[in-house]
Amino acid sequence: MSEIYKLIHPVKYFNDYISRNVRPDGRNFYEHRNIKLNVNSIQAAEASAVVKCGNTTVICGIKLELATPKAEDPDAGFLVTNVELLPLCSSKFRPGPPSDYAQVISNIVSDIVINSQCVDLKDLCIISDKFAWVLYCDIVCIDNDGSLVDACIMALISSLKTLSLPTVSYDEETENIKVDTKVRTPLKVNGLPVATSFAIFPFFERSILLTDPSAYEEDMCGGNGANFIVCWNKGFLCGTHKFGGSSLSIEDEKEALKIAKQRTQLVEKLIDICIQNENIEQ
């Protein structure tokens, strides 16, 4: 009966729960969903990770390629991120070229990685102005049930933390290049950026902040995805993004920053433990 009520009167259904200080899935306003993480799941990739936040599920795989650095930045490599939203993950998406929303998510993920400075592109340079690594980070969403950026960043950073670069030798006389895949150097990752999404629901004369919103909650809060995203890296704020929805008061913004900072510590611990367990098994 509740599902029929939700289908016929979605807004009233949502309001009924909020008025009782609880969300439709039973969480309180600041409670996060459970997170599951698995690293090195894809054998065809140099590094990979699968993340499940609630029902939101994404897979990240990293492939390596050698390229010539840019002329304006001869000592830096490349980190290319791409997020793909398959029709499988949500009824909102259709086959064909990437949707506007997919491009927005890709840009947000790229901005967070760049602003957090978790990877120094100069570490990807092999020989100045000649050879550098290109990291192609492809993220595919299998199930989109809200807070997509959180899961994408978690999968990407977990993959980068397990990535190792092959040894490359270059003979200047013969200009021959040799790649030794058996001798590898772990990629240096500075910190561990974590994104936290919020939805802002206008309830009478006040706005209610919902942490880690589901897709249904995002729709009810009037945004195409989360309304507010905060990213911390080892105690330093490295980005906020505001998208549609209701306005955010100063008090709510401070509360969001506080919640996101606390959640960062939990996610950092989860990723570190998962990687340690993977290393023990190997």
C-alpha positions in Angstrom: 0.0 0.0 0.0 2.8 2.4 0.9 4.4 2.0 -2.6 1.1 2.8 -4.2 0.7 5.9 -2.0 4.3 6.9 -2.9 3.5 6.5 -6.6 0.3 8.5 -6.6 1.3 11.2 -4.1 5.1 11.3 -4.1 5.4 14.8 -2.5 2.8 14.2 0.3 4.4 10.8 0.9 7.8 12.5 1.4 6.3 15.3 3.6 4.6 12.8 5.9 8.0 11.2 6.7 9.9 14.5 7.0 7.2 15.9 9.4 8.1 12.9 11.7 11.8 13.7 11.6 12.6 10.5 9.6 13.3 9.7 6.0 11.4 7.1 3.9 14.2 4.6 4.3 14.3 4.9 8.1 17.4 7.1 8.4 17.6 10.3 10.3 18.4 13.5 8.5 22.2 13.3 9.0 22.6 9.5 8.7 24.6 7.9 5.9 23.9 4.7 4.0 26.2 1.6 4.4 29.2 1.5 2.2 30.8 -1.6 0.6 34.2 -1.5 -1.2 36.2 -4.0 -3.2 39.5 -3.2 -4.9 41.3 -4.9 -7.8 38.1 -6.5 -9.0 38.8 -6.1 -12.8 41.8 -8.1 -14.0 41.9 -6.3 -17.3 42.6 -3.0 -15.6 45.8 -1.7 -14.0 43.8 -0.9 -10.9 40.1 -1.0 -10.1 37.5 -0.7 -7.4 33.8 -1.4 -6.9 31.9 0.8 -4.6 28.3 0.4 -3.3 26.8 3.2 -1.2 23.3 2.1 -0.3 22.0 0.9 -3.7 24.3 3.3 -5.7 26.9 1.1 -7.4 29.9 2.3 -9.5 33.0 0.6 -11.0 36.2 2.3 -11.7 39.0 1.0 -13.9 42.4 2.6 -14.7 44.4 2.0 -17.9 47.9 3.3 -18.6 49.3 4.8 -21.8 52.5 6.6 -22.8 52.3 10.0 -24.4 54.2 13.1 -25.1 53.7 15.9 -22.5 52.1 19.2 -23.4 54.5 21.8 -24.8 53.4 24.3 -22.2 53.9 21.7 -19.4 56.7 19.4 -20.4 57.2 17.9 -16.9 53.6 16.7 -16.3 51.6 13.7 -17.2 47.9 13.3 -17.6 45.0 12.1 -15.5 41.8 11.8 -17.6 38.5 11.0 -15.8 35.3 9.9 -17.5 32.0 8.9 -15.9 29.6 6.8 -17.9 25.9 6.6 -17.0 24.4 3.5 -18.6 20.7 3.2 -19.3 21.0 0.1 -17.0 21.6 2.4 -14.0 18.5 4.5 -14.2 15.4 4.9 -16.3 16.4 8.6 -16.7 19.2 7.7 -19.2 18.9 6.6 -22.8 21.4 4.9 -25.1 23.5 7.2 -27.3 25.9 10.0 -26.6 26.6 11.0 -23.0 23.8 13.0 -21.4 24.3 16.5 -20.1 24.1 15.1 -16.6 26.8 12.6 -17.3 29.1 15.3 -18.5 28.4 17.5 -15.4 29.3 14.5 -13.2 32.5 13.9 -15.1 33.5 17.6 -14.7 32.7 17.6 -11.0 34.8 14.4 -10.4 37.6 15.9 -12.5 37.5 19.2 -10.6 37.6 17.5 -7.2 40.6 15.4 -8.1 42.4 18.4 -9.5 41.5 20.8 -6.6 42.4 18.2 -4.0 45.9 17.8 -5.6 45.8 14.2 -4.6 48.0 13.3 -7.6 50.9 15.4 -8.6 51.0 15.2 -12.4 54.7 15.7 -12.3 55.0 12.3 -10.7 53.6 10.9 -14.0 56.4 12.4 -16.1 59.1 9.9 -17.2 61.4 12.0 -19.4 60.7 15.8 -19.6 59.2 16.8 -23.0 59.4 13.2 -24.2 57.4 10.6 -22.3 54.7 10.8 -19.6 52.0 8.5 -18.3 48.4 9.0 -19.2 46.0 7.6 -16.5 42.6 6.9 -18.1 40.2 6.6 -15.2 36.9 5.2 -16.5 34.0 5.2 -14.0 30.8 3.3 -14.9 27.6 3.6 -12.9 25.7 0.3 -12.6 22.9 1.5 -10.3 22.2 5.2 -9.6 20.3 5.7 -6.4 21.6 9.1 -5.5 24.8 10.7 -4.2 26.6 9.5 -7.3 29.6 11.8 -7.0 30.4 10.4 -3.5 30.6 6.9 -4.9 32.6 8.0 -8.0 35.2 9.8 -6.0 35.5 6.8 -3.6 36.0 4.3 -6.4 38.5 6.6 -8.2 40.6 7.3 -5.2 40.6 3.6 -4.1 41.8 2.7 -7.6 44.5 5.3 -7.5 45.7 4.1 -4.1 46.3 0.6 -5.5 47.9 1.7 -8.8 51.5 1.0 -9.5 53.4 2.3 -12.5 55.7 0.0 -14.6 59.4 0.9 -14.9 60.3 2.7 -18.1 63.8 2.8 -19.6 64.9 5.0 -22.5 68.0 4.8 -24.7 68.8 8.3 -26.0 71.1 7.1 -28.7 68.8 4.5 -30.3 65.6 6.2 -29.0 64.3 2.8 -27.9 61.9 2.7 -25.0 61.4 -0.4 -22.9 58.5 -1.0 -20.4 59.1 -3.5 -17.6 55.7 -4.5 -16.2 57.3 -6.7 -13.6 59.1 -3.9 -11.8 56.6 -1.4 -10.6 56.5 1.7 -8.4 53.3 2.6 -6.4 51.7 5.8 -7.5 52.1 8.5 -4.8 48.6 9.7 -3.7 48.6 12.8 -1.5 45.9 12.5 1.0 42.5 10.9 0.4 39.7 13.3 -0.9 36.2 12.3 0.1 33.0 13.9 -1.3 29.8 14.1 0.7 26.4 15.0 -1.0 23.5 16.7 0.6 19.9 17.4 -0.5 18.1 20.6 0.7 14.4 20.1 1.3 12.2 23.2 1.8 9.8 22.4 4.7 7.4 25.2 5.6 9.6 28.1 6.7 12.9 26.2 7.1 15.2 24.1 5.0 16.1 20.6 6.0 19.5 19.1 5.2 19.5 15.5 4.1 22.9 13.7 4.1 23.7 11.1 1.4 20.4 11.5 -0.4 18.8 8.7 -2.4 17.7 9.3 -6.0 14.1 9.7 -4.7 15.1 12.3 -2.2 17.1 14.2 -4.8 14.0 14.4 -7.0 11.9 15.6 -4.1 14.4 18.3 -3.3 14.1 19.8 -6.8 17.6 19.1 -8.1 19.1 17.0 -10.9 21.2 15.1 -8.5 22.4 16.3 -5.1 21.9 20.0 -4.3 25.2 20.5 -2.4 28.5 18.6 -2.5 31.4 19.1 -0.1 34.9 17.6 -0.4 37.6 17.3 2.2 41.1 16.0 1.9 42.9 15.2 5.1 41.3 18.0 7.1 41.5 20.6 4.3 38.4 21.8 2.4 39.1 21.3 -1.3 35.8 22.2 -2.9 32.1 22.8 -2.6 29.5 22.6 -5.4 25.9 24.0 -5.2 23.3 22.8 -7.7 19.7 24.0 -7.7 17.3 23.3 -5.0 16.5 25.6 -2.1 19.0 28.2 -0.8 21.4 27.2 1.9 21.6 29.1 5.2 24.9 29.9 6.9 23.9 27.6 9.7 23.1 24.7 7.4 26.3 25.3 5.4 28.4 25.1 8.6 26.5 21.9 9.6 27.1 20.4 6.2 30.9 21.1 6.4 31.0 19.6 9.8 29.1 16.4 8.8 31.3 16.0 5.7 34.5 16.4 7.6 33.4 13.7 10.1 32.4 11.3 7.3 35.7 11.8 5.6 37.5 10.2 8.5 35.2 7.1 8.3 35.6 6.7 4.6 39.4 7.1 4.8 39.5 4.4 7.4 37.3 2.1 5.3 39.6 2.5 2.2 42.8 2.0 4.1 41.5 -1.2 5.8 40.2 -2.5 2.5 43.6 -2.0 0.8 45.5 -3.5 3.7 43.3 -6.6 3.6 43.9 -6.9 -0.1 47.7 -6.6 0.4 47.6 -9.3 3.1 45.6 -11.7 0.8 48.2 -11.2 -2.0 
